[in-house]
Amino acid sequence: MRSTFPAIVAVLMVGVATAALAQETRQTTQKPSYQTCEALALQRGAGHSQGSSRNPEDTHAAFMRQCQAGEIPQ
């Protein structure tokens, strides 16, 4: 019984430390600004009125939405 208590305490401490580290990682991950995404869109041919799709504004809007969500690699 005595050896079980330290094991339980150790598991709880690891769980708390892991949760704290995960929270810190989420907070430090910044998403790109609008200006950064706009520059990327221009570089990659997804700017306003750019591209070969039927509706380049939709392409631009989709690119910006994905970029600001952090889904477009920089």
Secondary structure, DSSP 8 states (H G I E B T S, - for coil): -TTHHHHHHHHHHHHHHHHHHHHHHHHH-----HHHHHHHHHHTT-STT-SSSS-HHHHHHHHHHHHHTT-S--
